[in-house]
Amino acid sequence: MTVAHDSPPPSPRADLFTAAGFLAFGVAVIVVSAQMPTFTDQGTPAYVAPGIVPGFHGTVISLLALVLAVRSVLRGAFRPMPGSGGSARRSLLRIALACVLAIVFSGFMVGRLPFWLAAAIFVFVFILAFEWRPGMASGVLARDAGIAAAIGLGTGWGITLLFEHVFLIRMP
Amino acid sequence: MLDNLSMLGGQLADQANLTTLFNVLWATFAGIVVGSLPGLTATLGVALMTSLTFSMEPNQAIQVLICVYVGAIYGGSRSAILLNIPGTPASAASTLDGFPLARQGLAGRAMGISTTGSWLGTLTGTLVMASLAPFLANFALSFGSYELFWVAVFGIVISGTLAGGDPLKGYMVGFLGLFISTIGQDSQHAYPRFAFGNPDLAGGIGLLPALVGAFGLAEVLTAMGRPPVHGVVTKVGSVLPRPADVARYWRTILRSGLIGTFTGTLPGLGEETAAFAAYAAARRASREREKFGQGSIEGLIAAETGESACVPGAMIPVLTLAVPGSAPAAVLMAAMFIHGLNPGPMLLVTTPEYLYRVVAMLMIADMAKLFYGFFLVRPLLLILRVPRERLMPVIVLLCTIGAYATTARVFNIWVMLVFGVLGMVLRRMKFPMAPMILGMVLGELLDKNLLRGLTIANGSILPFFTRPICIVLACLSFGSVIFSVPAVSIRLRRLVRPGARRRAASLG
């Protein structure tokens, strides 16, 4: 339903790393579930212990991760792979930049600054960071910065007003 | 029958007021805009709006959410036709013939036919829902803990198998979703599972912030990694549909409507699968098969009818079993719980008129969609030209408010961030998101009914495998897992094909 249609399929090696991550996670879930109390001393049967269901889920995740790992090895996870191209690296850098900006805004600015100000700064920096190109003329940069500032202030103020006064939501 | 019609009439009359009209108009518009913007999905639209309509009167809030859902699924076709990029995954099938038509200078005709197909699709699905849901609800009343456990298992399995891509990865994220639903206090002993002393984690992971992260922030991050979009078709022409097109393809419309509705009823499949299933069926049955993919009116109308019929289809299991048919329907179901309605078999016992209220809401949303389909073409072209770099930070703001709004907890903003980053990584590794969401929704159903069933049967698992409905659901679940193993399905096909060839030879 929401599988991306436009990116290439992951390599067998990438699948192997994902499988390793899921396996480690599944095993951790089993271990933590096993350490949960069973409450049998209070007269309740063992099959309603709090760790039973998550432990089962952890076991299934681990088994499926093992199947994915074996499949990725059979598909050549240990064979030499061609290096990722420049466009793939650029794409990853853009994603990383968007990720960092979103985390800084939502995780650290919201709640510490008034929402309209945090929103205005975030929108301004986001637009400028993604519209900036090396060797950009200073005039174009100044115009883009002006547009970004206007969008940032307009969005911050407009969204705060809309949600506080129309949707009656207390802003963070 | 007359009782049902009078209940529907009563609900339509009840909804006929200025407040509803105002809410329907802005919500459908918002849905179409969300759907038409590549990177924003119907699930995100419904999830965000659930947070924002939290303080509204329940009926108005559900009407708004249905309008956003209906509008967003339809809105995706605008960018599919004009940009060759589906606005939502549901509109992927519409690009196959919609964009070739636009390139031939027939963008207006394509948009007109997609509007008509979408309108008729939702109408067909709504009528099927009004006729079938009461019978299904009666049937669902016979379900006990054992059956409901298998309904949850079947939902995860079928969603993992058919949600698109690799079934193995579908099962993995399905079980990840089931695991996430176990975080927090358990229902038997109130023991805080996986909380590690953190009171926020002991309260559990909220579905809405997780959804806003997995479908909102993850989409923004993924979209920012893609190259810029160029080539909006700007010449549209008349969008009024030709009655001849509708009359000529009425069989395709009816077939696609029924396929879309049926696909919608299967847990977790959703509108994208419905559109492709309807498109494939239309192609097989068409006399103009060679035109498919080159700008076929029939192909476009099939895809649009199928995806839009799926919306009411996905609501059928929500209302009768409390099992969502699609990811946006999962959010809608969560919103119903938030507003104090309890979807499921008992809903139609305690408030039988509520089914017809939802039917009336769908019909009203469908009419608003038709209105905008004919009058909102040019403003949408302007919205589609907004650069992604300027639009996406605004979506991040909305995601942050959406995650925070329902409970006013900063913890939920962190949940949104974690699910956003996790969703982006899983998406890049081709893990479908629908099974995870379904897992989170069905986790409680599975956990509660498994423990309840074991308690009733004194620890015995036999009733889970001996009751008739359980046997059917268990066979379907195991069957679809086994059939999804490539080696098994290839062997089965080899076994079936010689038989088919022999039968064909004996016939003639």
Chai-1 contact restraints between the chains, C-beta under 6 A:
chainA,res_idxA,chainB,res_idxB,connection_type,confidence,min_distance_angstrom,max_distance_angstrom,comment,restraint_id
A,M1,B,A163,contact,1.0,0.0,6.0,A-B,restraint_1
A,M1,B,G164,contact,1.0,0.0,6.0,A-B,restraint_2
A,M1,B,G270,contact,1.0,0.0,6.0,A-B,restraint_3
A,M1,B,E272,contact,1.0,0.0,6.0,A-B,restraint_4
A,M1,B,A434,contact,1.0,0.0,6.0,A-B,restraint_5
A,T2,B,P89,contact,1.0,0.0,6.0,A-B,restraint_6
A,T2,B,M433,contact,1.0,0.0,6.0,A-B,restraint_7
A,V3,B,G164,contact,1.0,0.0,6.0,A-B,restraint_8
A,V3,B,G165,contact,1.0,0.0,6.0,A-B,restraint_9
A,V3,B,K430,contact,1.0,0.0,6.0,A-B,restraint_10
A,V3,B,P432,contact,1.0,0.0,6.0,A-B,restraint_11
A,A4,B,R427,contact,1.0,0.0,6.0,A-B,restraint_12
A,P9,B,K430,contact,1.0,0.0,6.0,A-B,restraint_13
A,P10,B,M429,contact,1.0,0.0,6.0,A-B,restraint_14
A,P10,B,K430,contact,1.0,0.0,6.0,A-B,restraint_15
A,T18,B,M429,contact,1.0,0.0,6.0,A-B,restraint_16
A,F39,B,H189,contact,1.0,0.0,6.0,A-B,restraint_17
A,P45,B,G459,contact,1.0,0.0,6.0,A-B,restraint_18
A,Y47,B,L454,contact,1.0,0.0,6.0,A-B,restraint_19
A,Y47,B,G459,contact,1.0,0.0,6.0,A-B,restraint_20
A,V48,B,Q188,contact,1.0,0.0,6.0,A-B,restraint_21
A,V48,B,L451,contact,1.0,0.0,6.0,A-B,restraint_22
A,P50,B,D186,contact,1.0,0.0,6.0,A-B,restraint_23
A,P50,B,H189,contact,1.0,0.0,6.0,A-B,restraint_24
A,P50,B,Y191,contact,1.0,0.0,6.0,A-B,restraint_25
A,P50,B,R193,contact,1.0,0.0,6.0,A-B,restraint_26
A,V53,B,T182,contact,1.0,0.0,6.0,A-B,restraint_27
A,V53,B,D447,contact,1.0,0.0,6.0,A-B,restraint_28
A,P54,B,F179,contact,1.0,0.0,6.0,A-B,restraint_29
A,P54,B,T182,contact,1.0,0.0,6.0,A-B,restraint_30
A,H57,B,F175,contact,1.0,0.0,6.0,A-B,restraint_31
A,H57,B,L178,contact,1.0,0.0,6.0,A-B,restraint_32
A,H57,B,F179,contact,1.0,0.0,6.0,A-B,restraint_33
A,V60,B,F175,contact,1.0,0.0,6.0,A-B,restraint_34
A,I61,B,F175,contact,1.0,0.0,6.0,A-B,restraint_35
A,L64,B,Y171,contact,1.0,0.0,6.0,A-B,restraint_36
A,L64,B,M172,contact,1.0,0.0,6.0,A-B,restraint_37
A,L68,B,L168,contact,1.0,0.0,6.0,A-B,restraint_38
A,S91,B,G225,contact,1.0,0.0,6.0,A-B,restraint_39
A,R94,B,M224,contact,1.0,0.0,6.0,A-B,restraint_40
A,R94,B,G225,contact,1.0,0.0,6.0,A-B,restraint_41
A,I95,B,L221,contact,1.0,0.0,6.0,A-B,restraint_42
A,I95,B,G225,contact,1.0,0.0,6.0,A-B,restraint_43
A,A98,B,L221,contact,1.0,0.0,6.0,A-B,restraint_44
A,A98,B,M224,contact,1.0,0.0,6.0,A-B,restraint_45
A,C99,B,L221,contact,1.0,0.0,6.0,A-B,restraint_46
A,A102,B,V396,contact,1.0,0.0,6.0,A-B,restraint_47
A,I103,B,L417,contact,1.0,0.0,6.0,A-B,restraint_48
A,S106,B,T400,contact,1.0,0.0,6.0,A-B,restraint_49
A,S106,B,I413,contact,1.0,0.0,6.0,A-B,restraint_50
A,S106,B,L417,contact,1.0,0.0,6.0,A-B,restraint_51
A,G107,B,L417,contact,1.0,0.0,6.0,A-B,restraint_52
A,V110,B,T400,contact,1.0,0.0,6.0,A-B,restraint_53
A,G111,B,V410,contact,1.0,0.0,6.0,A-B,restraint_54
A,A119,B,L397,contact,1.0,0.0,6.0,A-B,restraint_55
A,V123,B,P393,contact,1.0,0.0,6.0,A-B,restraint_56
A,F126,B,P393,contact,1.0,0.0,6.0,A-B,restraint_57
A,I127,B,E389,contact,1.0,0.0,6.0,A-B,restraint_58
A,I127,B,R390,contact,1.0,0.0,6.0,A-B,restraint_59
A,F130,B,E389,contact,1.0,0.0,6.0,A-B,restraint_60
A,E131,B,E389,contact,1.0,0.0,6.0,A-B,restraint_61
A,I151,B,R390,contact,1.0,0.0,6.0,A-B,restraint_62
A,T155,B,V394,contact,1.0,0.0,6.0,A-B,restraint_63
A,I159,B,L397,contact,1.0,0.0,6.0,A-B,restraint_64
A,F163,B,I401,contact,1.0,0.0,6.0,A-B,restraint_65
A,F167,B,L52,contact,1.0,0.0,6.0,A-B,restraint_66
A,L168,B,S55,contact,1.0,0.0,6.0,A-B,restraint_67
A,I169,B,A405,contact,1.0,0.0,6.0,A-B,restraint_68
A,R170,B,A408,contact,1.0,0.0,6.0,A-B,restraint_69
A,P172,B,Y404,contact,1.0,0.0,6.0,A-B,restraint_70
